Amino acid sequence: MTDSLPMPITAPLTNAQRTQLLNLVRRAAKAEIMPRFRLLDTHQIGTKTGPEDLVTIADKAAEAMITRGILTMFPNALIIGEEHASDNPDIINKIAEAELCFTIDPVDGTWNYAKGLTCFGVMVSILRFGNPVFGLLYDPVMNDVIWADDQSPAMMIGRRGFKRKLSTSKGGPVENLTGYVPLSLIPEDKRMEMVKTFPRFERINSLRCIMQEMRMLTQGNADFILTAKLTPWDQPAGVVTARQAGAHVAMLDGSDYRGDLREGYMLAACNVETWGRVRDMFDFLIDKPAAEEEPAVEETRDAADA
């Protein structure tokens, strides 16, 4: 028994199971994703919540294939696939009670994929009672993977058996930091204030693909990532790989990140010191309790009376 979970946590997958899962993802990419890349007809591309939130036939077919394969390996697992959960959002409520939950993003960066850009990939994570314990970030274009569980270092596995242990950057002062910020997902009333912070950093980017952004952070090629839209399929896999490479990950208000959270901002940075510096830059995003704002109101009234 642990302090925060109903039972002791052990490594979620054996080496053989990891290999099985990776081979499954590779087969899905080879059969359903790559053959359709840059060959999609307009009727094979749809929208979900808006014109920029795309879904393709490849997303649905790859998710179905990966789901079938995981259920063959783990018949009692809870499966949260992006496309299925988009149509059945209540399934997300089951995550907190699930001992073994797989989340699947069959094509992360669907907008890029649908537009013919190579910045996309496949993500699979394992959650235990909402806590991310395994992450797989697969690049189907390069056929390599970054993965980790919460008890082992983040590794890149490439072609011809190439393996490399990964670590995050050393960070530093704000003016030397490179990071990713999804400006279009920042509330409109705070967007301009966010833009004003950009010149204080070395560089701010957005790849429209959190899988590739998390790979960059895990490899030490970026210093931080801010996310403004939380889903069980977008963040957990990268959270595990980044943490196991040395990153500090938490909600912007300092609370713990969980894979079943759907509101708030998550900040991942190369180390805890850098996390604190970036968090201070984005402090304006956190809604302050009314009690914290009252003194400023009183001061204004006192000045008016004078």
C-alpha positions in Angstrom: 0.0 0.0 0.0 1.3 3.5 -0.9 0.4 6.9 0.5 -1.4 8.0 -2.6 -2.5 4.8 -4.5 -4.6 1.8 -3.6 -1.7 -0.7 -4.2 2.0 -0.8 -4.7 3.2 0.4 -8.2 5.5 -1.9 -10.2 6.9 -1.5 -13.7 3.8 -1.5 -15.9 5.3 -3.6 -18.7 7.9 -6.3 -19.1 10.5 -5.8 -21.8 8.7 -8.4 -24.0 5.4 -6.5 -23.5 7.1 -3.2 -24.4 8.4 -4.7 -27.6 5.0 -6.2 -28.4 3.4 -2.8 -28.0 6.0 -1.0 -30.1 5.6 -3.6 -32.9 1.8 -3.0 -32.7 2.2 0.7 -33.1 4.7 0.3 -35.9 2.3 -2.1 -37.8 -0.6 0.4 -37.3 1.5 3.2 -38.7 2.7 1.1 -41.6 -0.8 -0.2 -42.5 -3.1 2.8 -41.7 -1.1 6.0 -41.3 1.8 6.2 -43.7 0.0 4.8 -46.8 -2.5 7.7 -46.6 0.1 10.4 -45.9 -0.3 13.2 -48.5 -2.9 11.1 -50.3 -6.0 12.0 -48.4 -9.1 13.0 -50.3 -11.2 15.8 -48.8 -14.0 13.4 -47.8 -11.4 11.5 -45.7 -10.8 14.6 -43.5 -13.4 15.8 -41.0 -13.7 18.2 -38.1 -14.6 17.8 -34.5 -14.8 20.8 -32.2 -14.0 23.3 -34.9 -12.4 23.9 -38.3 -8.8 23.6 -36.9 -9.6 20.4 -34.9 -9.3 17.8 -37.7 -9.8 14.0 -37.8 -8.9 11.7 -40.7 -9.6 8.2 -41.7 -6.1 7.4 -40.7 -6.8 8.5 -37.1 -9.8 6.3 -36.8 -8.3 3.2 -38.5 -5.0 3.4 -36.6 -6.8 3.8 -33.2 -9.0 0.8 -33.9 -6.0 -1.4 -34.8 -4.0 -0.3 -31.8 -7.0 -0.8 -29.5 -7.7 -4.3 -30.8 -4.0 -5.2 -30.3 -3.8 -3.9 -26.7 -7.0 -5.7 -25.7 -5.5 -8.9 -27.1 -2.6 -8.4 -24.7 -4.5 -6.9 -21.8 -8.2 -8.0 -22.0 -9.2 -6.2 -18.8 -7.5 -2.9 -19.5 -9.4 0.4 -19.9 -8.7 1.9 -23.3 -9.0 5.6 -23.8 -8.6 6.4 -27.5 -8.9 10.0 -28.7 -11.4 9.3 -31.4 -13.6 7.0 -29.3 -13.5 9.3 -26.3 -14.4 12.3 -28.4 -17.7 10.6 -29.2 -18.0 9.0 -25.7 -16.5 11.6 -23.2 -17.9 9.9 -20.1 -15.4 7.1 -20.5 -12.8 9.6 -19.1 -14.5 9.4 -15.7 -13.4 5.8 -15.4 -9.6 6.7 -15.4 -9.3 7.5 -11.7 -10.5 4.0 -10.7 -8.6 2.0 -13.4 -5.6 0.0 -12.3 -4.5 -0.3 -15.9 -5.5 2.3 -18.4 -4.0 2.8 -21.9 -4.5 6.1 -23.6 -4.0 6.3 -27.4 -3.4 9.3 -29.6 -3.3 7.5 -33.0 -2.1 10.6 -35.0 -1.0 13.4 -32.8 -0.6 16.5 -35.0 -3.5 15.6 -37.2 -3.6 19.1 -38.7 0.0 18.7 -39.8 -0.6 15.2 -41.1 -3.7 16.3 -43.1 -1.8 19.3 -44.6 1.2 17.1 -45.7 3.6 18.1 -43.0 5.8 15.4 -41.4 5.5 16.8 -37.9 3.1 14.1 -36.4 3.3 10.9 -34.5 1.7 8.2 -32.4 1.4 8.3 -28.6 0.5 5.6 -26.1 0.6 5.9 -22.4 -0.3 3.8 -19.3 -2.1 5.3 -16.4 -2.5 3.7 -13.0 -5.4 5.3 -11.1 -4.8 8.5 -13.2 -1.1 8.6 -12.6 1.1 8.3 -15.8 3.5 5.4 -15.5 4.6 4.6 -19.1 4.9 6.7 -22.2 5.7 5.9 -25.8 6.3 8.6 -28.5 6.6 7.1 -31.9 7.7 8.9 -35.1 6.4 6.9 -38.1 8.3 9.0 -40.6 11.7 8.2 -39.0 10.6 4.9 -37.5 12.0 5.6 -34.1 10.6 5.8 -30.6 11.2 7.6 -27.3 9.8 5.7 -24.3 10.1 5.3 -20.6 8.3 4.0 -17.5 8.4 5.7 -14.1 11.2 3.4 -12.9 13.6 3.6 -15.8 15.4 6.3 -17.8 14.0 7.8 -21.1 15.5 6.0 -24.1 15.4 6.6 -27.8 15.3 3.4 -29.9 16.1 3.9 -33.5 16.7 1.9 -36.6 19.3 -0.9 -36.7 19.1 -1.3 -33.0 20.4 2.2 -32.2 19.7 3.1 -28.5 20.5 6.3 -26.6 19.7 7.4 -23.0 18.1 10.9 -23.0 18.4 13.8 -20.7 16.9 17.3 -20.6 18.8 20.5 -21.1 20.4 22.4 -18.2 18.0 25.3 -18.6 19.2 28.7 -17.4 17.9 32.3 -17.2 14.7 33.2 -19.1 16.5 35.0 -21.9 18.3 31.8 -22.8 15.3 29.5 -22.9 13.5 28.0 -25.9 10.0 26.7 -25.4 6.6 25.8 -26.8 3.5 27.8 -26.2 0.1 27.1 -27.9 -0.9 30.7 -28.4 -4.2 29.9 -30.1 -5.4 27.9 -27.0 -4.7 30.7 -24.6 -7.9 32.6 -23.6 -8.4 35.6 -25.9 -8.4 38.0 -23.0 -5.0 36.9 -22.0 -3.5 36.3 -25.4 -1.9 39.7 -25.8 -0.3 39.5 -22.4 1.2 36.2 -23.4 2.6 37.6 -26.6 4.3 40.3 -24.6 6.3 37.7 -22.8 7.7 36.2 -26.0 10.6 38.7 -26.6 11.9 37.9 -23.1 12.7 34.3 -24.1 15.3 33.2 -26.6 12.6 31.6 -28.8 9.0 30.6 -28.5 7.6 28.0 -31.0 4.6 25.8 -31.6 4.8 22.6 -33.6 1.0 21.9 -33.4 2.1 18.4 -32.3 2.8 17.9 -28.6 4.3 14.5 -29.3 7.2 16.1 -31.2 7.4 19.0 -28.7 7.8 16.5 -25.8 10.4 14.6 -27.8 12.3 17.8 -28.1 12.1 18.5 -24.4 13.1 14.9 -23.5 16.1 15.1 -25.8 17.3 18.4 -24.4 16.5 20.4 -27.5 13.9 22.6 -25.8 13.7 23.9 -22.3 9.9 24.0 -21.5 6.4 23.3 -22.8 3.2 25.0 -21.7 0.0 23.2 -22.5 -3.4 24.8 -22.3 -5.8 22.0 -23.3 -5.6 18.9 -21.2 -6.7 15.5 -22.4 -5.8 11.9 -21.4 -4.2 11.2 -24.7 -2.2 14.4 -25.4 0.1 14.8 -22.3 0.6 11.6 -20.3 3.1 9.8 -22.6 5.3 12.8 -22.9 5.1 13.6 -19.1 6.6 10.2 -18.4 9.5 10.5 -20.9 10.3 14.1 -19.9 10.3 13.3 -16.2 12.5 10.3 -16.7 14.9 12.5 -18.6 15.1 14.9 -15.7 12.2 17.3 -16.3 9.9 18.8 -13.7 6.2 18.6 -14.6 3.3 20.1 -12.7 0.3 22.2 -13.1 1.0 25.9 -13.4 -0.5 26.5 -10.0 2.0 24.0 -8.5 -0.5 21.1 -8.0 0.3 17.6 -9.2 -0.4 16.7 -12.8 -2.8 13.7 -13.4 -3.7 12.1 -16.7 -7.5 12.6 -16.1 -7.3 16.3 -15.6 -9.3 18.3 -18.2 -8.8 21.9 -17.0 -5.8 24.2 -16.2 -2.3 24.6 -17.6 0.4 22.1 -17.4 4.0 23.2 -17.4 6.9 20.9 -18.2 10.5 22.2 -17.9 13.9 20.8 -18.1 14.5 21.1 -14.3 12.7 22.5 -11.2 14.7 25.7 -11.2 13.8 26.5 -14.8 10.2 25.5 -14.1 10.0 28.1 -11.4 11.4 30.9 -13.7 9.0 30.0 -16.5 6.1 29.7 -14.1 6.7 33.2 -12.8 6.6 34.5 -16.4 3.2 32.9 -16.9 1.7 33.7 -13.5 -0.9 35.9 -15.1 -2.7 32.9 -16.5 -3.6 31.7 -13.0 -6.9 33.1 -11.8 -6.4 34.6 -8.4 -9.0 34.0 -5.7 -11.1 37.0 -5.0 -9.6 37.3 -1.5 -6.2 38.0 -3.0 -7.5 40.9 -5.1 -9.3 42.7 -2.2 -6.3 44.6 -0.8 -5.7 46.2 -4.2 -9.3 47.3 -4.3 -9.0 48.8 -0.8 -5.9 50.7 -1.7 -7.7 52.2 -4.7 -10.6 53.3 -2.5 -8.2 54.9 0.0 -6.4 56.8 -2.7 -9.8 58.0 -4.1 -10.9 59.2 -0.6 -7.6 61.1 -0.1 
